[in-house]
């Protein structure tokens, strides 16, 4: 599973390709995977592991930051 703090590539690939780890085919949910942002199924970019509370908190923080920055720039116009 883990090789010195690095995830085994085979396990990572198996988790990503397992349909039971994807809710509605788009939301990654795997309690065994401790990564916050694992690669997407398409291998282009990353997704949020919604089973990891830290990744959900980081995702919410990013959304809040984008909304707040948007409001700030609106006021500066």
Buried (B, 14 or more C-beta within 10 A) or exposed (E): EEEEEEBEEEBBEEBBEEEEBBEEEEEBBBEEBBBBBBBEBEEEEEBBBBBBEEBBEBBEEEEEEEEEEEEEEEEEE
